[in-house]
Amino acid sequence: MGYEQIAAVDLGSNSFRLQIGRVVDDQIYPLDSLKEPVRLASGLTREKYLNEVAQQRALETLCRFGERLRGFQPEAVRVVATNTLRVAKNARAFIPQAEAALGFPIEVIGGREEARLIYIGVAHTLPLDKHKRLVVDIGGGSTEFIIGKKLDPLAMESLFMGCVSYTLRFFPEGKVDKKRFSEAEVSAAREIQTIAQDYRRLGWTEAVGSSGTARAIADMLEGNGLNPDGLSGITREGLSRLRTMLIRAGSATELKLAGLEQRAPSGFCRWAGDHVGDLLRTAYRAHDLFRWGLAPRRALRPAWALSSSGHA
């Protein structure tokens, strides 16, 4: 492998993440990580230009990441950007500034490559069971759906629906009502229907949420006893109850749930007030998807590091 330490930077549409790993006997062990809620997707205008405020937030974060990466060889660091910098019309002008702030080149990857790396990261943290898994990664600007078996992804898609982009589109002032919720559900269902037939045909036994969004939803459902029979993870019944409570409250700021006070209201709207599990229920009702499990916390987008070291 050639390097004692490697690093990966993920410029997501919601958060920027830096992960550093130590290489021992061709194995990678987590050493350090940083995460900043940059919310890059919130800076996209209707015309798909990244505004100055979001650019400045990103550059300030990249400067901090660059300080931590000082002394790393360029070949030991991989930096990838996802949906927002895929679609921003001024990305070509912004990326050189971002590279100067960070000190390393940035690669804008396609949606399917993002999905592939997500699956590899998740697969390395779960038992190598014989059955097929559906992995769902809800990002700020896109959501990746991957069906795989053991370490091999079999179907990979990236859809244009993310927790930040849907919040800005359907819940711009944090207000939630049945009409807005239904509009968000219909929009996401249309996206999912583009892959539903092929995914149903391929099938899966277990569904796994791999993003921080999925983790936050599960924490809220479990912490407030919304899942039936004390189940963990994300369940259809739990989501339906949370959806009803949120609509009745009218906004996240009016919703009284254990643990909610520790989260920013806007953040709550991003993951509780959008399409996530209800839309899967709508689009995949015939497949009877009742429950998501969760990948381990260390599985949240670790595959950039694997890929940068030649494992992926």
N, C-alpha and C positions, 0 to 999 in steps of 0.2 A: 504493500500500500504506500509506503514511503513517508508517511507523516504521523507524528506522534499525536497530534490533535487535528481535527477537521471541524469545519463550521458550515452552517447552512442558515441562510436568511430567506424568509418567506414573506414577500410583500403582498399580503392578502388585501382584499377589498374592505375588510373590517379591522383586522389587527395585523401589525407587523411582528414577526417572531424571529428571534435569533437563537440558534441552538448550537452548542459546542460539545463535541464528543472526544473522548480519549480512545485511541486505537491501541488495543493490546491483543497480540496474537490473532490479528485479522478480525477481531470483534470490536464493535463500537460501544462504548459505555458513556451514558450521559454525564456531562461534567458541569455545564452551566446553561442557563436559558434566560432570555429576556422577552417580554411581551409588552407591546404598547397598543392601546386601542385607538389607532390613527383614524379609523372610519373614512378611508380614502373614497369609498363609493358615495359617501354623502356629499362630496365635493363635485360630483358630476352634474353639469347643467343639462337642461332638456336637449341641448344641441350636442351633448356628449363631449364637452370640454371640461377639463379638470380645473376648478377655480383656484385662485391664488391662496386662499385660506387653507384649503386641503393640501396644496403643494407645500406650504410652509410647515404645516404639522408633520408632513412626511419627511421633509429635509431635516428638521430638528431631531426627529427620531433616528434617522440614518446617521447623523453626526454622532449621536450617543453610541449607536451600534458600532460605528467606525472606530471609536476610541477603544471599545472592548476588543475589537479585532486587530488592533495594531500589532504588528509583528508576525501575523499570519502570512504564509506564502499564498499568492493568488490561486495556485492550483489546489490548495487545501480548503478553499471557500467556494461554495456555490450559492448564488443569489438568484431567486426566481420571483417573477411577478405574475399575477394571475388576472382575473377578469377585468378589473377596472382599468389596468394599463393595457389590456387587450383592446378595449373599446374606446378609450379616450382619444379623441382626435389630435390632441396636443401632446400625446405621450412621447412622440419622437423628440420634441423640444424639451420635455421635462426629464427624460431619462438621463441625459448627460449631466444635468445638475445633481440628480440623485446619485449617480455613480461617483461624482466628485465628492459629495458629502460622505458617502460610505467608504470610498477607497477601493471598490471592487466592481467589476462589470456586472450588469444586470441582464438576465435572460428572461424575456417574456415568453412564457410557455402556453401552448394551446390547451383547450379544455380537456381533451382526451388524455394528453400527457399529464395534466394535473390529476385527473381521475386515476390514471395508472399509478402514479407515485403515492397517492392517498391510499390506494388498496395495498400496495406493497408495505407501507408503513403500518397499517392496521394488521395485515397478515402476520407480520413478524412479532406481534405482541399477543396473539390469540393462539389457542391450541390448533394444531394442524388436523382438524377433523376432516372426515371424508365428505361431509355434506357441503352444499353450496351456500354461500353467504351473500346477502345483499348489504353493501356498505353505502351509507348515505352521509355525505359531508355537506352541511349547510354553511356556505360562506356568505360574505357580505354582498357579493354581486352575482354569484352563481351557486348552483347546488349540483354536486357530482353524485351520480348513481353508478355503482359498480357491482356486478355479480362476479364472484370468483370462487375458486375451489383451491384450498390449501394456499400456496404462494402464487397461483396463477390467476390473473384477471381474465374473465371470459367475455364480458360485455362492459363497455365503458362509455358513459355519456356525461356531458356537462350541459345543464339547462340554464337558461337566462332568468333565474329567479333566486334572489338572495335576501337575507334578512334586512340589510340596510336599504337596498333598492326597493323592496316591497314596502318597508315602513314609509319611505319618502313618497312613494306613489299612492299608497292607500291610507296611511295614517300620518299625514304630514305634520299635524299639530299634536300628536299623541292621543287624539280622540278616537275611540273605538265604538262602533255600533254594529248592529246586525247587517245593515246594508253594505258597509265598507268591508266587513269581514267576508260576506258572501262574494263581493266583487273580487277580493284577493283570492278566495278559494277557487272561483271560476277561472281566473287568469292562470293560476298555478296548475289547475287540473288540465287546462289546454296544453300547457307545456309538457306535463307528464304523459298525456295521451300520445305524444309523438314517439314515446319509447315503450308504452305499456304493453302492446301486443307482443313485441319481441321479448320483453322481460318476462311476461307471463309464460311464454312458450319455453323459455330457458328454465325458469323456476328457481326457487331458493327455499331453504329450510329455516334459516336464521337471518334476522335483520339486525344490523349493528349501526348505531350512530357514532360518528367519529369526530365530530366537531365540538368546539366549546359551546355552540348553540344547543346541541343535543344534550350536552352535560348540564347546562343551566336549566333546560326544561325538566330533565329527570330530577334534578335536585329539588325543584319547586314542587313537582308532583309527589315525590317521596316525602319531603319535609312537611307537607300539609295533608298527608293521608288521602290524596286524591285518587291514587291507584287502588283498584279493588283487591281485597284479600292480602294487603300488605306487599303486593308485587313491587319489584324494583324496575328501574328503567322507564321507558315511555310506553304507556298503554293507551289504547283507543278510548277506554272509559275515562281515564285520567285527563286526557286532552279535551274530551267533550265537556267534562266538568269545569276545567280551567277556562275553556272558551266561553261557557255560559256565565261564569263569574266575572270574566273580564268585560263582556258585553253589558251585563247588568251594572257594573261599576262605571262604565263609560270612558274610563282611562286608567292607566296603570297607577297614577298618583292616588286614585280613589280606592284602589283595590287593597284590601287588608289581608295579607298572607304572611306567614312566618318566613323570614329570610328575605322578603322583598325589600325591606328597608335597607338591606346591605347592598342592593343593586340600584344603579341609576334608573329612574323611571323610563328614560329613553331606551336604555338597554333592554328593559323588560319588554317594552313594546316591540323591539326588534325580534325577540325570540318567542314571546308568548302571543303577540298580536299579529303574527303573520300566518303563513300557509302551512307550516311544517307538517305535523302528523295528520291533521284533518284532511289535508289534500291527498296524502298517500292513501288514507282510508277511502276517499272519494274515487280516486283513480284506480286503486288496486282492490276494490271491495270484493271482486270475484276471487282474488287470491287469498282473502281472509287474513290480512296482515293485522294481527291484534297487538303485537308488542315489539318494541325495539329493545335490544340490549345495548350496552355501551362498550366501546373500546376503552382500554385502560387510559388514564390521563396522559401517560407518557406516549400514547399512540397518536396524539393529535399532531398531525403533519410532521412526523419524524423522517419521512422518506427522502426529503431533500438531502439530509446528511448521508443516508445510505447511497443515494445516487451520486453524490459528489465524490464518494470514495470508491465508486465502481461496483457497488453491490447491486444496484438496481439496473 
